[in-house]
């Protein structure tokens, strides 16, 4: 009966305005009812429910894995930036007390003692 309905044209969704507009003897009307019944049967079968739940869990697992991998990728990028800054002599990523200690140590090129400016007494 579904094939017969298809031969008459596109089968509208059961209950839609297009379906309601069909004549009572239009084969597409009964075909839409059968398609809806088949969809309901599949939707409520234990096999279909298990398959759908399994797919949902797989999707959630895949999304969680992608989020975890993204977090680690960003973390490793940050660690690499800190390593490059330290290799260049920066203090990024060091504990605050260590950065303060380093800030008070003179570096090559720093002036030691007060700076005398011309015209300032």
Secondary structure as UniProt FT lines:
FT   HELIX           2..7
FT   TURN            14..15
FT   HELIX           17..20
FT   TURN            24..25
FT   HELIX           27..44
FT   HELIX           46..87
FT   TURN            88..89
FT   TURN            92..93
FT   HELIX           96..103
FT   TURN            108..109
FT   TURN            118..119
//
